Amino acid sequence: MAIISRSDFKNMNVEQLNEKMSDLKKELMKINTQISTGTIPENPGRVKEVKKTIARIITVISIKKQQKTDEKKTAKPVEKTKEATKKQ
């Protein structure tokens, strides 16, 4: 089962996604520390799940940033008024 559902990804902004990603990285660090010390983690399958979720968050962030830049590029330029052209 996914840590974050697809609908939650769509509803979160970039700041919230970055916050969630940092939390997941901390969790992954704890799990990796348990593995390196030789203890068995509570849920060994959680490692794969956390890694995939971090990758999904990175993908969603890059998509959202790309959409913002595309919106800026497609925005209509402001037309100069006759008064503004006369002053130049």
N, CA, C and O of each residue as an XYZ file, in Angstrom:
352
protein
N       0.834     -1.182      0.000
C       0.000      0.000      0.000
C       0.882      1.250      0.000
O       1.882      1.315      0.715
N       0.511      2.208     -0.786
C       1.302      3.420     -0.923
C       1.214      4.272      0.336
O       0.208      4.262      1.045
N       2.286      5.007      0.596
C       2.321      5.886      1.755
C       1.430      7.101      1.509
O       0.710      7.549      2.402
N       1.488      7.627      0.286
C       0.654      8.767     -0.107
C      -0.132      8.364     -1.343
O       0.436      7.810     -2.284
N      -1.424      8.635     -1.353
C      -2.237      8.276     -2.516
C      -2.060      9.316     -3.623
O      -1.574     10.418     -3.373
N      -2.451      8.965     -4.825
C      -2.295      9.863     -5.970
C      -3.103     11.140     -5.808
O      -2.650     12.213     -6.206
N      -4.278     11.039     -5.236
C      -5.101     12.235     -5.059
C      -4.455     13.188     -4.055
O      -4.599     14.404     -4.177
N      -3.750     12.649     -3.072
C      -3.047     13.500     -2.104
C      -1.905     14.253     -2.775
O      -1.637     15.407     -2.439
N      -1.232     13.602     -3.722
C      -0.160     14.276     -4.455
C      -0.686     15.499     -5.189
O      -0.045     16.550     -5.195
N      -1.839     15.363     -5.800
C      -2.415     16.459     -6.573
C      -2.830     17.620     -5.683
O      -2.739     18.778     -6.090
N      -3.286     17.317     -4.470
C      -3.774     18.349     -3.567
C      -2.661     19.068     -2.805
O      -2.891     20.152     -2.269
N      -1.478     18.497     -2.747
C      -0.380     19.091     -1.987
C       0.389     20.085     -2.860
O       0.536     19.883     -4.065
N       0.874     21.158     -2.235
C       1.720     22.093     -2.972
C       3.183     21.667     -2.812
O       3.481     20.694     -2.120
N       4.076     22.394     -3.448
C       5.493     22.007     -3.487
C       6.100     22.034     -2.086
O       6.906     21.166     -1.750
N       5.728     23.010     -1.270
C       6.278     23.097      0.087
C       5.878     21.888      0.922
O       6.700     21.335      1.653
N       4.633     21.484      0.819
C       4.159     20.322      1.566
C       4.852     19.052      1.082
O       5.188     18.177      1.881
N       5.061     18.957     -0.217
C       5.747     17.780     -0.763
C       7.193     17.724     -0.278
O       7.690     16.650      0.059
N       7.874     18.874     -0.241
C       9.251     18.900      0.254
C       9.313     18.509      1.728
O      10.239     17.814      2.147
N       8.343     18.948      2.507
C       8.289     18.595      3.924
C       8.084     17.096      4.101
O       8.746     16.466      4.925
N       7.173     16.532      3.332
C       6.901     15.089      3.410
C       8.129     14.293      2.974
O       8.433     13.248      3.549
N       8.835     14.793      1.952
C      10.015     14.102      1.469
C      11.109     14.097      2.537
O      11.790     13.087      2.717
N      11.281     15.207      3.241
C      12.304     15.238      4.287
C      11.949     14.271      5.423
O      12.834     13.632      5.992
N      10.665     14.166      5.751
C      10.235     13.202      6.773
C      10.532     11.777      6.335
O      11.002     10.961      7.128
N      10.255     11.477      5.063
C      10.507     10.128      4.550
C      12.002      9.817      4.499
O      12.407      8.679      4.738
N      12.821     10.817      4.190
C      14.268     10.599      4.162
C      14.793     10.306      5.562
O      15.692      9.484      5.735
N      14.227     10.984      6.562
C      14.626     10.707      7.949
C      14.235      9.288      8.337
O      15.003      8.582      8.989
N      13.043      8.877      7.935
C      12.582      7.524      8.237
C      13.471      6.487      7.558
O      13.815      5.467      8.156
N      13.841      6.753      6.309
C      14.706      5.828      5.577
C      16.082      5.745      6.241
O      16.687      4.675      6.292
N      16.564      6.866      6.743
C      17.857      6.874      7.421
C      17.804      6.007      8.691
O      18.749      5.279      8.996
N      16.695      6.098      9.417
C      16.540      5.281     10.628
C      16.529      3.791     10.283
O      17.156      2.975     10.960
N      15.803      3.458      9.219
C      15.719      2.050      8.805
C      17.085      1.546      8.358
O      17.486      0.437      8.710
N      17.804      2.363      7.578
C      19.131      1.956      7.113
C      20.109      1.816      8.272
O      20.996      0.963      8.232
N      19.959      2.638      9.300
C      20.807      2.525     10.485
C      20.537      1.209     11.199
O      21.467      0.534     11.641
N      19.267      0.845     11.312
C      18.926     -0.442     11.938
C      19.531     -1.604     11.159
O      20.045     -2.557     11.746
N      19.466     -1.517      9.851
C      20.004     -2.594      9.016
C      21.515     -2.683      9.164
O      22.073     -3.776      9.264
N      22.184     -1.518      9.176
C      23.644     -1.525      9.251
C      24.167     -2.012     10.601
O      25.265     -2.565     10.676
N      23.391     -1.813     11.666
C      23.821     -2.301     12.975
C      23.524     -3.786     13.161
O      23.979     -4.395     14.129
N      22.780     -4.356     12.258
C      22.519     -5.785     12.312
C      21.174     -6.154     12.895
O      20.827     -7.334     12.939
N      20.411     -5.176     13.342
C      19.085     -5.495     13.853
C      18.095     -5.570     12.701
O      18.276     -4.939     11.659
N      17.071     -6.335     12.905
C      16.051     -6.493     11.872
C      15.020     -5.379     12.041
O      14.479     -5.202     13.132
N      14.744     -4.628     10.976
C      13.732     -3.566     11.089
C      12.350     -4.163     11.330
O      12.087     -5.321     11.005
N      11.473     -3.338     11.908
C      10.118     -3.802     12.202
C       9.401     -4.271     10.940
O       8.705     -5.287     10.949
N       9.580     -3.516      9.852
C       8.918     -3.851      8.601
C       9.939     -3.732      7.466
O      10.145     -2.636      6.944
N      10.580     -4.832      7.076
C      11.614     -4.766      6.043
C      11.097     -4.289      4.685
O      11.861     -3.710      3.913
N       9.842     -4.514      4.383
C       9.276     -4.075      3.111
C       9.070     -2.580      3.040
O       8.840     -2.027      1.964
N       9.152     -1.929      4.173
C       8.944     -0.478      4.242
C      10.055      0.281      3.506
O       9.820      1.383      3.010
N      11.258     -0.292      3.430
C      12.382      0.365      2.761
C      12.028      0.637      1.299
O      12.180      1.759      0.815
N      11.568     -0.371      0.618
C      11.208     -0.245     -0.789
C      10.073      0.755     -0.966
O      10.082      1.558     -1.900
N       9.107      0.702     -0.077
C       7.951      1.584     -0.143
C       8.354      3.054      0.048
O       7.863      3.935     -0.658
N       9.244      3.306      1.003
C       9.705      4.670      1.270
C      10.509      5.202      0.086
O      10.335      6.352     -0.319
N      11.380      4.374     -0.461
C      12.187      4.800     -1.610
C      11.315      5.156     -2.812
O      11.561      6.156     -3.488
N      10.311      4.347     -3.074
C       9.418      4.617     -4.199
C       8.618      5.894     -3.981
O       8.396      6.659     -4.918
N       8.189      6.122     -2.750
C       7.418      7.320     -2.456
C       8.280      8.564     -2.609
O       7.808      9.579     -3.121
N       9.532      8.505     -2.176
C      10.449      9.637     -2.361
C      10.627      9.927     -3.846
O      10.623     11.087     -4.258
N      10.781      8.884     -4.646
C      10.926      9.067     -6.095
C       9.673      9.687     -6.704
O       9.767     10.543     -7.583
N       8.506      9.259     -6.241
C       7.251      9.835     -6.741
C       7.141     11.309     -6.380
O       6.694     12.118     -7.192
N       7.546     11.658     -5.168
C       7.485     13.060     -4.738
C       8.405     13.912     -5.605
O       8.024     15.004     -6.027
N       9.595     13.427     -5.870
C      10.533     14.164     -6.721
C       9.939     14.359     -8.111
O      10.066     15.437     -8.692
N       9.300     13.339     -8.644
C       8.673     13.430     -9.966
C       7.543     14.446     -9.970
O       7.447     15.263    -10.886
N       6.684     14.404     -8.952
C       5.551     15.335     -8.887
C       6.034     16.773     -8.748
O       5.463     17.681     -9.353
N       7.083     16.988     -7.953
C       7.634     18.335     -7.789
C       8.155     18.856     -9.119
O       7.903     20.007     -9.475
N       8.877     18.023     -9.854
C       9.417     18.469    -11.139
C       8.306     18.746    -12.145
O       8.418     19.675    -12.945
N       7.244     17.959    -12.117
C       6.104     18.192    -13.013
C       5.430     19.514    -12.676
O       5.098     20.291    -13.571
N       5.226     19.772    -11.388
C       4.574     21.015    -10.975
C       5.419     22.235    -11.335
O       4.884     23.264    -11.750
N       6.739     22.120    -11.176
C       7.620     23.234    -11.558
C       7.576     23.461    -13.061
O       7.579     24.604    -13.518
N       7.535     22.377    -13.834
C       7.465     22.487    -15.290
C       6.165     23.152    -15.715
O       6.159     23.963    -16.642
N       5.070     22.821    -15.055
C       3.778     23.431    -15.379
C       3.800     24.926    -15.090
O       3.225     25.710    -15.845
N       4.458     25.328    -14.006
C       4.543     26.753    -13.677
C       5.334     27.510    -14.734
O       4.953     28.614    -15.123
N       6.432     26.924    -15.200
C       7.227     27.609    -16.216
C       6.485     27.657    -17.544
O       6.604     28.634    -18.283
N       5.715     26.610    -17.856
C       4.924     26.616    -19.082
C       3.842     27.681    -19.033
O       3.550     28.321    -20.043
N       3.242     27.873    -17.854
C       2.213     28.901    -17.707
C       2.803     30.291    -17.905
O       2.170     31.164    -18.498
N       4.017     30.491    -17.405
C       4.668     31.795    -17.565
C       4.998     32.064    -19.026
O       4.885     33.197    -19.494
N       5.403     31.029    -19.741
C       5.759     31.197    -21.147
C       4.539     31.484    -22.013
O       4.630     32.228    -22.990
N       3.402     30.899    -21.660
C       2.204     31.078    -22.478
C       1.406     32.313    -22.097
O       0.428     32.647    -22.766
N       1.810     32.998    -21.030
C       1.090     34.207    -20.622
C       1.264     35.276    -21.703
O       2.345     35.426    -22.272
N       0.187     36.014    -21.978
C       0.236     37.041    -23.011
C       1.051     38.230    -22.519
O       0.905     38.652    -21.372
N       1.899     38.766    -23.370
C       2.657     39.948    -22.966
C       1.733     41.162    -22.877
O       0.734     41.253    -23.590
N       2.078     42.069    -22.010
C       1.275     43.271    -21.820
C       1.532     44.204    -22.996
O       2.676     44.495    -23.343
N       0.439     44.667    -23.603
C       0.574     45.577    -24.734
C       0.881     46.977    -24.229
O       0.340     47.426    -23.218
N       1.749     47.649    -24.946
C       2.100     49.008    -24.566
C       0.990     49.949    -25.016
O       0.435     49.816    -26.107
N       0.690     50.889    -24.155
C      -0.317     51.887    -24.513
C       0.327     52.964    -25.376
O       1.553     53.044    -25.464
N      -0.475     53.768    -25.994
C       0.050     54.822    -26.854
C       0.849     55.832    -26.050
O       1.832     56.379    -26.550
N       0.439     56.090    -24.799
C       1.146     57.044    -23.963
C       2.534     56.537    -23.616
O       3.488     57.315    -23.579
N       2.657     55.253    -23.365
C       3.953     54.673    -23.012
C       4.912     54.722    -24.196
O       6.113     54.921    -24.015
N       4.399     54.546    -25.381
C       5.268     54.583    -26.563
C       5.691     56.008    -26.880
O       6.783     56.225    -27.406
N       4.839     56.989    -26.568
C       5.183     58.384    -26.815
C       6.300     58.832    -25.907
O       7.152     59.610    -26.337
N       6.337     58.377    -24.673
C       7.356     58.777    -23.711
C       8.729     58.257    -24.104
O       9.742     58.866    -23.761
N       8.775     57.168    -24.800
C      10.056     56.587    -25.182
C      10.600     57.355    -26.324
O      11.683     57.041    -26.819
